[in-house]
Amino acid sequence: MMLDPAEGPRPFARPRLLWQAAAAGQPLYRRAPTLRRLLALPEAPEPARAALLLAALEALCETRRRRGDPGYRPALHVAALIALLAETRALTPRPRPALIEA
């Protein structure tokens, strides 16, 4: 996934099962503990930095998956995708509802 905070995430090709697992895990995402665990940091970084670090972690997981590396951990890959989706959503500007004048 290419990440540009101004443009938001651009999708990339991954197996459908990974996307389904990541989507199913979204309601369970807990930002601070998950980011500290995945990124091995004492504190959760701000969303743009977290998204970049998670994108690197996810790319490493994907490389290991494609190579059939015995060190590949599907649970880590899914957790990285869950966090990456959540962090990129936090960076994506949301439209504000228009004010209604009386």
Summary of the structure (lengths in Angstrom):
residues: 102
radius of gyration: 15.3
end to end distance: 44.3
largest distance: 64.4
contacts: 237
relative contact order: 0.19
helix: 60%
strand: 6%
